[in-house]
Amino acid sequence: MGAGVMDGEMTQEAAVIRVMLVDDQILMREGLRKLLEIEPGIEIAVSAAGGEEALTWLASTVDGGRPQVALVDARMPGMDGVELVARLRARFPEVAPVILTTFDDDDYIFGGLRAGAKGYLLKDIPPDELVAAIRRAARGETVLGGAASERLVALLRAAPAQLPAQLPVTPPREPPGGLSDREYEIALLIGAGASNREIARGLHITEGTAKNHISSCLRKLGLRDRTQLAVWVSRHASANGSGPGDAAG
């Protein structure tokens, strides 16, 4: 193996990921701290008992000292995790919030993702998977635990039955993310749960063309698969005056 490759790997390993813990239960905060502190390349920046405490600490901390990832409980007194995620994304967009909770309610899962959470995990996640999820979130990836993935897939599978044959979509004047009008139109349909065949039939194009447009969407947005594209649509479409609901007529 060449020295250049080894140097690159060592640099990547040496990069420290700072993590914020936000949970109203002190036992959970301290347990997570002890679990993560022994992991190489992970440092606990701060632990907070609630959303207001977390936001106050972030506001008083210079950019270089802020965490890259925040593990946020969903249900907390005063400010719940969904509201905290929304405030983090608005005020501290450099922090990637990941909801870590015991609750797998749809309101928390979809509310958190729409608010801008980079992930949704349950607290029974194995430690090695949690560490891997933190590293992925720090790289800007979306991380979904089994429960959240199953709920999202179930939603996408249920949606096509409600789609009319023509699949009407009204894209905004300027699609977000650098997508073309056609790409954004197809992204909305992905968000509504349409299959490649349904998209092709509804837009009078071939399945191959539909696949090419989807691949282009993923490439432009830096996403890995259509599940991440559906999450992206749920976050961005409503802000542009259209959404998966528009695709359903």
Residue frames as qw, qx, qy, qz and C-alpha x, y, z in Angstrom:
[[0.000, 0.890, 0.457, 0.000, 0.00, 0.00, 0.00],
 [0.424, 0.530, -0.027, 0.734, 1.41, 3.42, -0.96],
 [0.298, -0.192, -0.460, 0.814, 2.35, 6.04, 1.60],
 [0.205, -0.141, -0.156, -0.956, -0.18, 8.46, 0.18],
 [0.608, -0.359, -0.579, -0.408, -3.06, 6.07, 0.81],
 [0.595, -0.318, -0.613, 0.411, -1.85, 5.32, 4.34],
 [0.156, -0.038, -0.227, 0.961, -1.45, 9.03, 5.12],
 [0.382, -0.259, -0.326, -0.825, -4.99, 9.68, 3.88],
 [0.667, -0.384, -0.625, -0.129, -6.40, 6.91, 6.05],
 [0.489, -0.232, -0.510, 0.668, -4.48, 8.11, 9.11],
 [0.043, -0.096, 0.027, -0.994, -5.75, 11.65, 8.58],
 [0.550, -0.334, -0.455, -0.616, -9.32, 10.40, 8.32],
 [0.672, -0.346, -0.628, 0.185, -8.90, 8.27, 11.46],
 [0.381, -0.111, -0.382, 0.835, -7.37, 11.21, 13.34],
 [0.206, -0.385, -0.208, -0.875, -10.32, 13.53, 12.62],
 [0.033, -0.194, -0.797, 0.571, -12.19, 13.95, 15.91],
 [0.272, -0.510, -0.574, -0.580, -15.99, 14.07, 15.82],
 [0.058, -0.051, 0.535, -0.842, -17.44, 16.23, 18.59],
 [0.330, -0.420, -0.789, -0.304, -20.82, 15.08, 19.86],
 [0.294, -0.251, 0.309, -0.869, -23.51, 16.83, 21.89],
 [0.231, -0.286, -0.929, 0.052, -25.83, 14.73, 24.07],
 [0.338, -0.183, 0.098, -0.918, -29.31, 16.11, 24.78],
 [0.547, -0.296, -0.769, -0.150, -31.52, 13.98, 27.03],
 [0.424, -0.651, 0.116, -0.619, -33.53, 14.83, 30.14],
 [0.930, -0.361, -0.055, -0.040, -32.53, 11.54, 31.81],
 [0.141, -0.837, 0.528, -0.020, -29.14, 11.85, 33.52],
 [0.741, -0.217, 0.633, 0.058, -28.58, 8.08, 33.49],
 [0.762, 0.549, 0.314, 0.141, -28.98, 8.01, 29.72],
 [0.250, 0.938, -0.220, 0.098, -26.66, 11.00, 29.24],
 [0.357, -0.701, 0.617, -0.026, -23.95, 9.54, 31.45],
 [0.823, 0.027, 0.565, 0.054, -24.34, 6.08, 29.93],
 [0.670, 0.716, 0.136, 0.146, -23.92, 7.48, 26.43],
 [0.006, 0.922, -0.382, 0.067, -20.95, 9.56, 27.56],
 [0.575, -0.483, 0.660, 0.029, -19.15, 6.54, 28.99],
 [0.823, 0.304, 0.474, 0.078, -19.98, 4.47, 25.90],
 [0.566, 0.801, 0.083, 0.178, -18.77, 7.05, 23.38],
 [0.180, -0.916, 0.358, 0.025, -15.76, 8.43, 25.25],
 [0.665, -0.363, 0.621, 0.202, -13.88, 5.16, 24.80],
 [0.749, 0.534, 0.361, 0.155, -14.35, 5.27, 21.02],
 [0.476, -0.255, 0.270, 0.797, -11.33, 6.57, 19.09],
 [0.127, 0.208, 0.459, 0.854, -12.06, 9.74, 17.15],
 [0.311, -0.691, -0.510, -0.406, -15.18, 10.66, 19.15],
 [0.236, 0.020, -0.467, 0.852, -15.27, 13.38, 21.80],
 [0.167, -0.742, -0.648, 0.029, -18.22, 14.48, 23.94],
 [0.189, 0.468, 0.010, 0.863, -18.44, 18.26, 23.57],
 [0.278, -0.173, 0.402, -0.855, -21.24, 18.73, 26.10],
 [0.193, -0.374, -0.903, -0.086, -24.27, 17.00, 27.57],
 [0.240, -0.154, 0.086, -0.954, -27.48, 18.97, 28.14],
 [0.187, 0.239, 0.872, -0.385, -30.66, 18.12, 30.02],
 [0.378, 0.698, 0.558, -0.241, -32.92, 19.89, 27.53],
 [0.531, 0.624, 0.356, 0.449, -33.28, 21.94, 24.38],
 [0.053, -0.986, -0.015, -0.154, -32.92, 25.40, 25.92],
 [0.611, -0.665, 0.351, 0.249, -29.72, 24.37, 27.72],
 [0.741, 0.124, 0.468, 0.465, -28.31, 22.96, 24.49],
 [0.365, 0.798, 0.275, 0.394, -29.12, 26.08, 22.47],
 [0.282, -0.954, 0.100, -0.008, -27.71, 28.38, 25.15],
 [0.699, -0.444, 0.417, 0.374, -24.45, 26.44, 25.22],
 [0.651, 0.379, 0.446, 0.485, -24.15, 26.48, 21.43],
 [0.158, 0.935, 0.181, 0.261, -24.80, 30.22, 21.27],
 [0.371, -0.893, 0.249, 0.042, -21.99, 30.87, 23.77],
 [0.760, -0.248, 0.491, 0.347, -19.50, 28.61, 21.99],
 [0.165, 0.655, -0.440, -0.592, -17.32, 29.67, 19.07],
 [0.801, 0.386, -0.247, -0.385, -17.68, 27.80, 15.78],
 [0.451, 0.458, -0.762, 0.079, -14.59, 25.63, 16.23],
 [0.131, -0.200, 0.834, -0.497, -15.81, 24.32, 19.57],
 [0.720, 0.092, 0.151, -0.671, -19.27, 23.33, 18.45],
 [0.603, -0.065, 0.795, 0.011, -20.15, 19.68, 17.85],
 [0.187, 0.178, -0.695, -0.671, -20.59, 18.13, 14.43],
 [0.459, -0.276, -0.787, -0.305, -23.34, 15.79, 15.68],
 [0.359, -0.247, 0.456, -0.776, -26.07, 16.16, 18.31],
 [0.294, -0.219, -0.928, -0.066, -27.83, 13.09, 19.71],
 [0.321, -0.172, 0.144, -0.920, -31.28, 14.35, 20.69],
 [0.139, 0.263, 0.917, -0.265, -34.01, 12.59, 22.66],
 [0.083, -0.427, -0.625, -0.649, -37.46, 12.90, 21.10],
 [0.454, -0.727, -0.425, -0.290, -39.61, 13.38, 24.20],
 [0.432, -0.039, -0.436, 0.788, -38.34, 15.92, 26.71],
 [0.120, -0.793, -0.514, 0.304, -40.13, 18.41, 28.98],
 [0.087, -0.725, 0.058, 0.681, -40.35, 21.98, 27.76],
 [0.427, 0.640, -0.406, -0.492, -38.92, 21.59, 24.26],
 [0.924, 0.037, 0.380, -0.036, -39.25, 18.24, 22.54],
 [0.593, -0.245, 0.544, 0.541, -36.69, 16.79, 20.18],
 [0.459, 0.597, 0.537, 0.381, -38.53, 17.77, 17.00],
 [0.003, -0.992, -0.121, -0.033, -38.62, 21.44, 18.00],
 [0.494, -0.701, 0.358, 0.368, -34.98, 21.33, 19.04],
 [0.638, 0.116, 0.573, 0.502, -33.99, 19.80, 15.70],
 [0.313, 0.819, 0.383, 0.291, -35.80, 22.59, 13.84],
 [0.208, -0.972, 0.078, 0.082, -34.04, 25.25, 15.92],
 [0.639, -0.427, 0.466, 0.439, -30.67, 23.60, 15.48],
 [0.582, 0.365, 0.537, 0.489, -31.06, 23.51, 11.70],
 [0.146, 0.928, 0.263, 0.221, -32.15, 27.16, 11.65],
 [0.259, -0.947, 0.190, -0.016, -29.49, 28.58, 14.00],
 [0.361, -0.613, 0.686, 0.157, -26.64, 26.06, 13.86],
 [0.857, 0.407, -0.097, -0.301, -26.81, 24.30, 10.48],
 [0.352, 0.585, -0.726, 0.082, -23.28, 22.94, 10.91],
 [0.346, -0.214, 0.821, -0.400, -24.58, 20.63, 13.66],
 [0.494, -0.013, -0.738, -0.460, -26.14, 17.39, 12.38],
 [0.535, -0.236, 0.503, -0.637, -29.00, 16.42, 14.71],
 [0.458, 0.008, -0.865, -0.205, -29.79, 12.71, 15.10],
 [0.665, -0.394, 0.129, -0.621, -32.82, 11.73, 17.14],
 [0.389, 0.139, -0.890, 0.191, -32.01, 8.90, 19.57],
 [0.516, -0.237, 0.243, -0.786, -35.09, 7.80, 21.46],
 [0.252, 0.036, 0.950, -0.183, -37.22, 4.95, 22.78],
 [0.508, 0.523, 0.431, -0.531, -40.25, 6.15, 20.82],
 [0.260, 0.001, 0.744, 0.616, -41.04, 4.99, 17.29],
 [0.319, 0.684, 0.522, -0.397, -44.18, 7.11, 16.83],
 [0.512, 0.557, 0.436, 0.489, -44.87, 8.40, 13.32],
 [0.040, -0.986, -0.137, -0.082, -45.20, 11.96, 14.64],
 [0.483, -0.748, 0.338, 0.305, -41.67, 11.87, 15.98],
 [0.685, 0.005, 0.552, 0.476, -40.16, 9.99, 13.04],
 [0.406, 0.615, 0.453, 0.501, -41.64, 12.08, 10.23],
 [0.158, -0.980, -0.121, -0.021, -41.78, 15.27, 12.29],
 [0.578, -0.633, 0.308, 0.413, -38.10, 14.92, 13.10],
 [0.598, 0.125, 0.532, 0.586, -37.09, 14.23, 9.52],
 [0.222, 0.818, 0.389, 0.362, -39.16, 17.14, 8.19],
 [0.322, -0.937, 0.002, 0.132, -37.59, 19.40, 10.82],
 [0.375, 0.819, -0.428, 0.074, -34.18, 18.51, 9.42],
 [0.716, -0.486, 0.500, -0.024, -32.89, 15.58, 11.49],
 [0.334, 0.576, -0.702, -0.251, -30.05, 13.70, 9.81],
 [0.397, 0.065, -0.915, -0.016, -31.22, 10.47, 11.39],
 [0.691, -0.370, 0.120, -0.609, -33.67, 8.67, 13.63],
 [0.475, 0.205, -0.841, 0.159, -32.45, 5.83, 15.83],
 [0.752, -0.552, -0.208, -0.294, -33.91, 3.84, 18.72],
 [0.265, -0.758, 0.528, -0.278, -32.02, 3.51, 21.99],
 [0.891, -0.183, 0.413, -0.043, -31.82, -0.27, 21.68],
 [0.665, 0.694, -0.275, 0.020, -29.36, 0.17, 18.79],
 [0.902, -0.167, -0.072, 0.392, -26.14, -1.86, 19.26],
 [0.345, -0.806, 0.111, 0.467, -23.20, 0.33, 20.34],
 [0.461, -0.166, 0.552, 0.675, -21.14, -0.37, 17.21],
 [0.241, 0.611, 0.625, 0.423, -24.07, 0.67, 15.00],
 [0.156, -0.941, -0.247, 0.169, -24.53, 3.86, 17.01],
 [0.426, -0.593, 0.319, 0.604, -20.88, 4.76, 16.58],
 [0.394, 0.164, 0.660, 0.619, -21.09, 4.05, 12.84],
 [0.097, 0.811, 0.548, 0.180, -24.24, 6.21, 12.60],
 [0.267, -0.874, -0.030, 0.404, -22.48, 9.11, 14.33],
 [0.417, -0.332, 0.505, 0.679, -19.60, 8.91, 11.87],
 [0.282, 0.436, 0.699, 0.491, -21.99, 8.81, 8.91],
 [0.040, -0.908, -0.415, 0.049, -24.04, 11.74, 10.21],
 [0.351, -0.726, 0.165, 0.569, -20.83, 13.74, 10.64],
 [0.343, -0.072, 0.637, 0.687, -20.14, 13.11, 6.93],
 [0.342, 0.230, -0.123, -0.903, -23.57, 14.50, 6.06],
 [0.301, -0.089, -0.884, -0.346, -25.30, 11.18, 5.45],
 [0.656, -0.301, 0.027, -0.691, -28.82, 10.32, 6.59],
 [0.171, 0.151, -0.951, 0.209, -28.99, 7.49, 9.13],
 [0.695, -0.220, -0.078, -0.680, -32.25, 5.65, 9.76],
 [0.298, -0.219, 0.887, -0.277, -32.73, 2.83, 12.24],
 [0.021, 0.164, 0.958, 0.236, -34.87, -0.19, 11.46],
 [0.121, 0.615, 0.687, -0.367, -38.12, 1.26, 12.83],
 [0.159, 0.688, -0.036, -0.708, -37.79, 4.55, 10.95],
 [0.057, 0.278, -0.759, -0.586, -36.82, 2.78, 7.72],
 [0.074, 0.312, 0.945, 0.060, -39.78, 0.42, 7.99],
 [0.164, 0.698, 0.481, -0.504, -42.22, 3.29, 8.59],
 [0.136, 0.612, -0.307, -0.716, -40.85, 5.25, 5.65],
 [0.026, 0.101, -0.892, -0.440, -40.95, 2.25, 3.32],
 [0.126, 0.471, 0.857, -0.168, -44.51, 1.44, 4.46],
 [0.184, 0.714, 0.204, -0.644, -45.56, 5.01, 3.69],
 [0.128, 0.478, -0.565, -0.660, -43.98, 4.90, 0.25],
 [0.025, 0.076, 0.966, 0.244, -45.58, 1.55, -0.55],
 [0.157, 0.577, 0.728, -0.336, -49.02, 2.73, 0.53],
 [0.107, 0.596, -0.014, -0.795, -48.91, 5.95, -1.47],
 [0.010, 0.141, -0.714, -0.686, -49.02, 4.56, -5.07],
 [0.064, 0.459, 0.885, 0.040, -52.55, 3.23, -4.62],
 [0.054, 0.782, 0.389, -0.484, -53.70, 6.85, -4.25],
 [0.129, -0.430, 0.400, 0.799, -51.96, 8.07, -7.40],
 [0.674, 0.584, 0.231, -0.390, -54.13, 8.76, -10.47],
 [0.852, 0.291, 0.325, 0.289, -53.10, 7.43, -13.85],
 [0.453, 0.805, 0.030, 0.381, -51.76, 10.77, -15.11],
 [0.694, -0.356, -0.213, 0.589, -49.74, 11.59, -11.96],
 [0.195, 0.873, 0.118, 0.431, -50.13, 15.38, -12.22],
 [0.618, -0.429, -0.185, 0.633, -47.36, 17.41, -10.63],
 [0.187, 0.942, 0.099, 0.262, -46.88, 21.17, -10.53],
 [0.719, -0.111, -0.192, 0.659, -43.21, 21.90, -9.91],
 [0.176, -0.844, -0.135, 0.489, -42.13, 25.31, -8.57],
 [0.447, 0.887, -0.093, -0.066, -40.71, 27.93, -10.90],
 [0.291, 0.688, -0.640, 0.181, -37.17, 27.19, -9.74],
 [0.923, -0.225, -0.310, -0.031, -36.72, 23.62, -8.48],
 [0.446, -0.809, 0.377, -0.058, -34.42, 23.32, -5.45],
 [0.780, -0.323, 0.502, 0.185, -31.10, 21.53, -5.41],
 [0.013, 0.539, -0.598, -0.593, -30.15, 22.44, -8.97],
 [0.465, 0.232, 0.851, 0.077, -32.65, 19.94, -10.40],
 [0.114, -0.069, -0.529, -0.838, -34.30, 20.46, -13.78],
 [0.599, -0.047, 0.086, -0.795, -38.10, 20.76, -13.94],
 [0.822, 0.066, -0.486, -0.289, -38.41, 17.15, -15.11],
 [0.472, 0.150, -0.761, 0.419, -36.01, 15.86, -12.43],
 [0.181, -0.100, 0.528, -0.824, -37.91, 17.67, -9.70],
 [0.727, -0.008, -0.175, -0.664, -41.21, 16.41, -11.09],
 [0.783, 0.066, -0.618, -0.022, -39.89, 12.86, -10.81],
 [0.231, 0.183, -0.695, 0.656, -38.44, 13.53, -7.35],
 [0.484, -0.127, 0.254, -0.827, -41.91, 14.57, -6.16],
 [0.848, 0.023, -0.335, -0.410, -43.32, 11.32, -7.49],
 [0.572, 0.155, -0.731, 0.339, -40.61, 9.36, -5.68],
 [0.080, -0.166, 0.549, -0.815, -41.64, 11.22, -2.54],
 [0.690, -0.033, 0.051, -0.721, -45.23, 10.15, -3.17],
 [0.638, -0.183, 0.734, -0.147, -44.12, 6.52, -3.41],
 [0.780, 0.530, -0.060, -0.327, -44.42, 5.96, -7.16],
 [0.800, -0.151, 0.489, 0.313, -42.47, 3.11, -8.71],
 [0.164, -0.366, 0.537, 0.742, -40.35, 3.53, -11.85],
 [0.136, 0.327, 0.848, 0.395, -43.10, 1.88, -13.88],
 [0.004, 0.801, 0.565, -0.199, -45.78, 4.21, -12.49],
 [0.132, -0.703, 0.129, 0.687, -43.60, 7.25, -13.18],
 [0.186, -0.131, 0.714, 0.662, -42.93, 6.08, -16.73],
 [0.088, 0.525, 0.813, 0.235, -46.61, 5.45, -17.46],
 [0.071, -0.830, -0.427, 0.352, -47.80, 8.67, -15.86],
 [0.081, -0.762, 0.206, 0.609, -45.25, 10.89, -17.63],
 [0.799, 0.584, 0.110, -0.094, -45.30, 8.94, -20.92],
 [0.161, 0.763, -0.625, -0.030, -41.60, 8.11, -20.81],
 [0.812, 0.113, -0.572, 0.015, -39.71, 4.82, -20.76],
 [0.795, -0.595, -0.079, 0.085, -38.63, 3.16, -17.51],
 [0.757, 0.072, -0.014, 0.649, -35.04, 3.58, -18.64],
 [0.142, 0.618, 0.049, 0.771, -35.54, 7.34, -18.97],
 [0.581, -0.742, -0.107, -0.317, -37.17, 7.45, -15.54],
 [0.873, -0.336, -0.067, 0.346, -34.20, 5.58, -14.05],
 [0.561, 0.326, 0.009, 0.761, -31.78, 7.99, -15.72],
 [0.157, -0.738, -0.061, -0.653, -33.61, 10.99, -14.25],
 [0.766, -0.633, -0.085, -0.076, -33.61, 9.39, -10.79],
 [0.829, -0.074, -0.043, 0.553, -29.88, 8.69, -11.05],
 [0.302, 0.534, 0.029, 0.789, -29.32, 12.30, -12.05],
 [0.457, -0.772, -0.092, -0.433, -31.33, 13.50, -9.03],
 [0.865, -0.460, -0.066, 0.191, -29.29, 11.34, -6.67],
 [0.700, 0.172, -0.003, 0.693, -26.03, 12.53, -8.20],
 [0.089, 0.659, 0.059, 0.745, -26.91, 16.23, -8.04],
 [0.549, -0.713, -0.009, -0.436, -28.19, 16.00, -4.47],
 [0.138, 0.514, -0.774, 0.343, -25.40, 13.73, -3.21],
 [0.757, -0.198, 0.364, -0.506, -27.84, 11.01, -2.15],
 [0.182, -0.309, 0.926, 0.116, -27.39, 7.23, -2.25],
 [0.038, 0.257, 0.948, 0.183, -30.86, 5.84, -2.95],
 [0.226, -0.492, -0.484, -0.688, -34.53, 6.63, -3.54],
 [0.520, -0.632, -0.543, 0.189, -35.29, 6.36, 0.20],
 [0.388, -0.384, -0.115, 0.830, -32.93, 9.26, 0.88],
 [0.025, 0.207, 0.419, 0.884, -34.51, 11.09, -2.08],
 [0.366, -0.626, -0.624, -0.290, -37.97, 10.64, -0.52],
 [0.489, -0.604, -0.357, 0.517, -36.66, 12.08, 2.75],
 [0.278, -0.117, 0.167, 0.939, -35.13, 15.00, 0.81],
 [0.137, -0.447, -0.559, -0.685, -38.49, 15.67, -0.87],
 [0.445, -0.689, -0.570, 0.040, -40.32, 15.68, 2.48],
 [0.457, -0.514, -0.176, 0.705, -37.89, 18.33, 3.74],
 [0.208, -0.229, 0.276, 0.910, -37.67, 20.58, 0.69],
 [0.059, 0.413, 0.726, 0.547, -40.84, 20.28, -1.36],
 [0.172, -0.790, -0.577, 0.121, -43.21, 22.05, 1.06],
 [0.289, -0.629, -0.004, 0.722, -40.91, 25.07, 1.22],
 [0.098, -0.174, 0.537, 0.820, -41.24, 25.45, -2.55],
 [0.520, 0.226, 0.043, -0.822, -45.00, 25.30, -2.75],
 [0.808, 0.161, -0.429, -0.371, -45.31, 21.67, -3.80],
 [0.349, -0.437, 0.783, -0.271, -44.82, 18.27, -2.30],
 [0.037, -0.009, 0.991, 0.128, -45.60, 14.58, -2.40],
 [0.332, 0.484, 0.664, -0.463, -49.23, 15.42, -1.80],
 [0.381, 0.609, -0.181, -0.672, -49.31, 17.35, -5.09],
 [0.157, 0.287, -0.872, -0.365, -48.21, 14.23, -6.91],
 [0.115, 0.256, 0.946, -0.165, -51.20, 12.44, -5.47],
 [0.074, -0.487, -0.579, -0.649, -53.57, 15.03, -6.92]]
